[in-house]
Amino acid sequence: MEGSLWRLGLLWLAGISLRLTVLAIPPVLPAIHDTLQLNEKGIGSLTALPILLLAAAAVLGSLVIHRIGPRRALLLGLLAIAVAGAARGIGPSAGVLFAMTFVMGCGIAICQPALPSLVAQWFSDRIGLATAAYSNGLLVAESLAAGLMLPVILPAVHGSWELGIAVWSIPVVGTALLVLLLTRQVAPSSAPARQWWPDWHDPQT
């Protein structure tokens, strides 16, 4: 039971990690707008890019999971989120901000399908509970990032929006370390491997 609680906690933290760096941006959009002189299209693209990549890079996520397994895919995705999320704070540069947001979105697109796969591996008899754990993490992250950015994080970094958005990568790194240290890679099943690409001849597809 203790091991199950740890894994539920890791799923919850992973869910939080998938939203923190994304939702840290909206509270500081006015500052980004003024500093980088972005027009409304640029601001809209910045906020929409990670969401679009959840769909556009979903095939990439499925391929990565198929090749290296869901645990390693989650670690890879969390690393991409953390590094790219922190790199967005490198100077006031629109090019860096958009490029790193793209990489961060790809990391999220890898992690998101990895979570249901880990639920199936770790909690095959309690899928509903485990799914609720990471889903709750997604919701909690929305409140944390939006609620703490302006009153807590920005004052702590002396009003720098670049450092403010970079700070949110710290819990993502912590989550990746916990997953690395507290879990083990599950050996591949002897059953025939499922194909990662949809079967277009299947009527259900």
Residue, then its C-alpha position, 0 to 999 in steps of 0.5 A: m500500500e505504501g508503494s501505491l501511495w508513492r506512485l499516486g503521489l508521483l502521478w499527481l506531481a506529474g500532472i501538476s508539472l504538465r501545466l505549471t510552466v504553461l499557465a505561468i505565462p498568462p499572468v505576466l502577458p502584459a509585461i511580455h507585451d510591453t518588453l518584447q513589443l509583441n502584437e496581439k497575434g504574437i501574444g495569442s500565438l504564445t499562449a496557444l502554441p503549447i495547446l496546439l502541440l498537444a494535438a500536433a505532437a501526439v503522434l511523436g509522444s506515442l512513438v516515444i512511448h512505443r520505443i522507450g516505454p512510458r516511464r522513460a518517456l515521462l522522464l524525457g518529457l519532464l526534462a524537456i519541459a524543465v529545460a525549455g521552461a527555464a530557458r524562456g527566461i534567458g533575456p528578453s528575446a521573442g525568438v528564444l521565448f517562442a522556440m523554447t515554448f515550442v520545445m516545452g510544448c513537445g515535452i508536454a505532448i510526450c508526457q501526456p499520453a505517457l501518464p495513462s500508460l503508467v496508470a495501466q502499468w502501476f494500477s491495473d486494478r485501480i485505473g479510475l483512482a490513478t487517473a483521478a490522481y494525475s487529473n487532479g494534479l492538472l487542475v491544481a496546477e492551474s490554481l497554483a500558477a495563476g494564483l501565485m505568479l503575481p503575488v508571490i513569485l514576481p516579488a521574490v524575483h524583483g519583478s522580472w517576468e523572465l525569472g518568474i516563468a523560469v522558477w516554475s521549472i524547479p518543481v518539474v525538475g523535482t518531479a523528474l528526480l522523484v520518478l527517477l529515484l523511486t520507480r523502476q523501468v518495467a520489463p517489456s511484456s512477452a505479449p505481442a507489442r501493440q502498434w503505436w500507429p492507429d489501425w486505419h482499417d479498423p472500423q472503430t478507428 
